[in-house]
Amino acid sequence: MAITGHRFVGTYHGHTIELVRNNWVKTLTLLIDGQEVASESCMLPGRITLNGALDHNGARHVVVARSVPRLLLWTTNTIEVDGKELALSKTK
């Protein structure tokens, strides 16, 4: 884990979906195409679920991002679109 945080990026039909943890201000943010759609404070370790929506070709898709703590300092992060998990790449 980077000192400043980390970013998980996935794509859905050309749309970029990101889950960003900022360790400086202690927040977890869900971004769709660079626009913030949900954010939550993460001062204490815990399970966080962020919800958003994505419009693609006139259809609305439900986006759910989860951060689940594993052990003391590690988390499992996932992003789902309409219940299907996206392949994510971790960046700094």
N, C-alpha and C positions, 0 to 999 in steps of 0.2 A: 504494500500500500504506500502510495506517495505521501509525503508529509502534508502537502496542500490538499490532497483528496484524489479522487479518481473519476473517470468517465467511462461509461459503457455505452457503446453505439451499435445500433442495429438499423436495418432498412426494411421497409415494407412497400413494395411497388413504387420504388423511387423516392419515398418519403424517409427522411432521417429521423430516427427516434433515439433520444439520449437520456440516460439516467446519470445525473451528476451529483457527486458527494463533494461538498466544500468543507474541508476541515477547519478553515479559518473562521467562518461564520456559523459553522455547525448546521448546515442545511442539506437536504436531499431534494433535488429538483428534477422534474420530468419535462423534457423539451421535445416538441414535435416541429420539425422543419425550422429549428432555431428559435421558436416561440415557446415561452414558459407556459405550461398548461396546469401544472400542480407543483406545490412545494410544501415541505414540512420541516420543522426544526428537528434536529437529531442530537440534542444535547446529551442524552443518556442512551446507551445501547438498548435497542428494542426492535421489534418487527414494525416495519413501515410499509404501507401500501398507498400508492399514488394512482389516481384514476384520471383519465383524459379521453378525448375523442379525436378521431382522425377522419376527415372527409376525403374520399377518393372516388372519383367518377360518379358523383352524386349519391354515394352510399356512405353512411356513417359507421365507423368501426370503433369498437370499444378498446381502449389501450389501458392495460393495468401493469404497473411496475411495482416490484416487491424487493425489499431488502430485508433479509432474514439473518439474524446473528448466528454465527457458528463459532463455538469456542469463545475466547475473550476478545480478540481483535479482528477476526475475520467475519465476513458476511457472504452470503450467497445472494446475488442480484439477478433478477429475471425481468424481462419485458414480454408481455403477451398481447397479441392483437386478435380479438375475437376468440380468445381461449387458446390460441396457438402460440407457443413460445418462439421468440425470434432468436437467431444465432447472434451473439453479441461479441464485439471485440473490445478489449480493454485498452484505453489510451490514457495518457497523462494529462 
